[in-house]
Amino acid sequence: MFRGKENALMPNWTHLPVGYHGRASSVVVSGTDLVRPNGQRVATKGEPPVFGPSVRLDYELEMAFLVGTGNELGKPITINAAKDHIFGVVVMNDWSARDIQSWEYVPLGPFLGKNFGTTISPWVVSLEALEPFLVDQPHQDPQPLPYLRDNEKAGYDINLEVQIKPRGTNEYHTVTRSNLKYMYWSFKQQLAHHAVNGCNMRTGDLCGSGTISGPTEDSFGSLLELTWSGQKELDLGGVKRKFIEDGDEVLMTGFCKGDGYTIGFGDCVGKIISAVNYEQINL
């Protein structure tokens, strides 16, 4: 979308799981309303930024794992031991204010475009419960460096869906159907890389997978992709959307289908409410 097919990935992308450190303070459980963030954004290309509510608010379909047992500072977690340090998995909506994010993120990464809120599902599903759904992850080329190499199955066949209920309506409309098995880097590889420099993980640390997008357009994991950065509109039962508007609800679900049983994660739902009006409050 931004760099063209020939330069779609940065050179490091197939060598390590690219990530960034976030914050725990604004991680909320499903059903919590979130306020549209204010921030700086460029309204007209080449002009100075303006301040105000984000107008390109988006969801990101993710899953996240929670650390069970941590490691001591200075002692890495190996790829072979990584599974023993992961307690379980949740569905996660890593909300993104695309316009704020695109102005601020170079060169240090996301800040106000991300930290206004992250929604997670209420149930933590253990890795033991997910073992029947282990699958091979996508072929990795080039071969990862030795500390990231894994000879075991490390992907998971978890069906994922995103629905949007527009403001003033009573019906959810499915916009994304994806699957965790499309993730290039496994949870084990993400954790091993995070701690390879001796970073000490702690019980309860939440680590997001990154956006889970599949190979087809209906499996794209964000509105940024589905609308191709706002160039197209989605039809939600006669209501048009390029990005999330005030009053819209986003519902994410995940499940594994076994032989005669289903494992679910509970709903991951959040509604966006209007931004704070800075002209009406005493700063």
Summary of the structure (lengths in Angstrom):
residues: 283
radius of gyration: 19.2
end to end distance: 39.1
largest distance: 59.1
contacts: 850
relative contact order: 0.23
helix: 16%
strand: 30%
